[in-house]
């Protein structure tokens, strides 16, 4: 299952850091961050709860880029 989330990030480099953090989160099959549209597309692994996984994605993104935001 794929879902799109609105994000707030200041620069393309920060967006890349967020993308890598999201990709490395358990339960995420794939993730793409588009700096121009300020959107994150996340594909979840089979059987995962998107809400629970996105809480972890948000925490991971905050670690690499404290002033970013992922709107759930």
N, C-alpha and C positions, 0 to 999 in steps of 0.2 A: 504494500500500500504506500502511495506517495501522498505527501501533504506539503502545502506551501505556507510559509510563515513570513510575516512582515518583520524586518529587522531594522535596527538603527545602528549605523557604524560610520565612522568618520573618514576612513581612507581605504583604498583598494588593498593595501598590505594587511590591514586589520581584518578585512573581509576574508582574505586568504587564510589568516590564522584561525578565524572562526570556522571556516570550511574544514580545515584539518582537524580541529578539535571535535567537530560534529562527526566526521568520518570515523574517528577513533573511539567514539562512544559505543558502549555495548548496546545492541539492539538496532543499530543503524546499519543498513545495508549499503547505502550511498547517500551522499549529501553534496549539494551544490549551492554556493552563495554567489549571488549576482549583485555586485556593488552598485551598478547603474540603476537597477530597479529596486534595490533594497529589499530583496527577497531571498529566502533560504528554502530550497526544495529538499525534503528529506524523504528517503525511501526506507521503510522499516523492514526488519527481518520478519519472516513468517511467524505469526503467533505473538508478536510483541504488542504491548499496550502503548499506543502513540503518546498519550499524556504523560505516562511515567517516564518513557524514554526521553521525551522533550524536556522534562525537568532536569535530567542528567546532562542533556546537550546544553541547556542554558547555563548550568554550573560550569561545565567545561569551557564554554565560550567566555564566561566571566573571568576564569583563571588566566586565559591568554590575552584577553582584552577587557579590562575592568569597566570601561565606559561604553561598552556595546550593550545592545538590548535585543532580545528575541521576544516578540509578542506572541503569546500562546493563545 
